[in-house]
Amino acid sequence: MKKLILLLLLAVPTLIYSQDDTYIKVTDYSTLESGDNVIIVSEKSSKAMSSQGKTSNNRLSADVEIDNNQINYISPDVKTITLEETEGGWYMKVEDGYLAVMSDPDKDKYYLRTVESTEPPSERYQTKMTITADEDGDAFINFRVLQAENKKKYVNVHISFTSNVFNAATGTKSNVCLYRSLEDVEQIEYNTSSSASAMLSKHMNVENVSVTLVRSFTTDRSWHALCLPFNVSAMQMKRIFGNDVMVQEFESVYIDSDGLLMNFVGTDGNIEAGKPYLIKPAKEVDNPVFKHVTITVAEPQTVSKGDYKFIGLFSPKTFTANDEKTCILTGSSGKDLKNPDADNRQLKGTQAYFRMPKPSSQGTVRAVTDDEPNGISNVEMQQDNVQVVFSIDGKPLSDSKKILHKNKGIYIYKGKKFIGK
């Protein structure tokens, strides 16, 4: 009887990588953005940080294949980290919390672990870090934590790779680097010279898109009106327009001896979707790119202070020449506040303009920014024969000065304060 012998061929396990997840090495850490997805890699060992911990402290590793500063992988064990930028540093967000360094209260030791939390925790866990390059160009991911043995001193602790484990280490040398995901992010070009309605409708509420704004911002032009259909963080505004960018909002209207003032005050630097602002860039920018944003509003806001309005635009608008109720920022310096004329009647999208009662009865009209008393030049208006009385906040009350003799209160008439009796 012949025996049938079956030869079982044992396949050697190999790594299978997906083209859907491509990671490229970060060589310039100043290009990192809030919302970027990254992995932490030891290139020498071809290992990436895993989602698995070692006795709840430090992170195990998973194999990756590196080819010409690029990683393609499908391994579910690799931990993808989302960067969250904060003032002076970063948080590293993972699915179940934040990457943190914990100090042992009894020993001079530090541990790298994930802290389950919906927001960055504090106390024993330090989640805020800085990301720079060490002397060899590796990522120096540094946490500043209280020294374990002496709670009054701080020590610098960074992420390192030793014996197949990513851990927390002291010292000045790193042996890890970051690889950033080349996600299939939707790229949007915002053409400010044409209607934005179709573009906004198509991309409404699509998360984490990248918007290129076709518009130039110069430092020669002091102030630019800006109105966007998505939120922008103060950190991203600084990254795009420079650390000293100024963001101001329409706050009040009042009258002094020279005429009417539209007052702007500084903000925390965040841009609210749909709201118009004045910004002063700290550097020249052509076609800025806003990454990881979500378009959330289809119509711009109007900020009203009594009868005075600051009106945002998403699409271009053409004005009637010599419209006395409209003022726009003009001139190469961005300091001229004027009525539209035959040569200057259109604004592109993502800008804003002023609308007010007929200004011919108000004399001089100015927009004032809180960093410099005369940040935007005057608009000289021709006064007519109608003399209007204003409330103390600049609201026109009557076309007759009889109100001064009939009503109690403080009023403005011909640029001066009067007390009604």
Helices and strands as residue ranges (DSSP letters): E 22-25, G 29-31, E 37-42, E 47-54, E 57-63, E 70-72, E 81-86, E 89-94, E 97-103, E 110-115, E 125-126, E 129-133, E 139-146, E 154-162, E 165-169, E 177-181, E 187-191, H 197-203, E 209-214, E 216-217, E 224-226, H 234-241, E 246-256, E 259-266, E 277-280, E 285-286, E 289-293, E 302-305, E 308-312, E 317-318, E 326-330, E 336-338, E 346-347, E 352-355, G 359-361, E 364-369, E 389-391, E 396-398, H 403-406, E 409-413, E 416-420
